[in-house]
């Protein structure tokens, strides 16, 4: 868990088996894929400390609720959907539309129980499915700075936190023998 600075050992041990199962299920199995995945979820979750988006609500979070373009893009149709379907899991799945899609594909009722994404097994599986659905293994296989930035854009919609993601990626690359 080199890409997770500050993660206590007992938490790393708790996460190891569900993480490994998700990596295998979603073919995140080569050193470049594992390094990129761990770096990205490490950033998104604050070294796996935050499995639920902190809620202010901030100005940005207020835009999660309808009406508005961001709410529509997230598939949030009802007042309160922003809070209910806020980012969860190690990759921070966000929005009613994503929760609905992931419910069907993972066989979970995330619309009725969004908190399932806060459980290691379900959270890592959702992160793996998100990764696979955005074809991030293909980009990770390139193992270049440019491809890593493209991965960040597909996860985040921009380059938010890119410096931290790159630092984590470098740590993870060393841990899996790429540097």
Steps between C-alpha positions, in 0.01 A plus 500: 500500500787731414265749332314544831728705726368508853271198464526303826621143461185351653285680239731389217463141619120539510499627140748258346273204417204702363741717301676198351167340404390819323835535321464148368130536408566811291834388351704763682777246527817632336748722686413815296125445553535436872727802550267737313188364673650525849625852434159617381295342779762616748442859395122472472461346845780673691704180534181294548397707802191659343246259359224763502534852365518756777191716485482873575318548279753697301403726210592217262297244697192723491519468122449121535129566566255600225440718320824553315743356251717313750199339668370395157839360401506295822144378441385663823129564457370566851592751766738322736648274231829689523545404864350151463714411198816689597838350426558161661754223488868527422438666164208714622209381282267802482145565377173310470577394142829338601343333803227360276748375238726345762200341675410309186856399413606398851171341608459741792207726590703820527195723447342370821835443675765741368708435812595157360775678306661582835567129560840375380366214285235706322706819488801336337276314254331829405840665457614212281184516291538877464862445387400232251201695363728794415753270331773609738696174480587585140632841605682360804677247277670790321665595832586856394449840660261588218290185544487551878369853451234362263398253771468788744279690256272199451462458875482863605383684191814713522837499668394572857769375737733395218820566700381277786385230256842503328681477835286200595553346155878527539480332842279222365718451191802445724304259720400283202851504352458750217769740620 
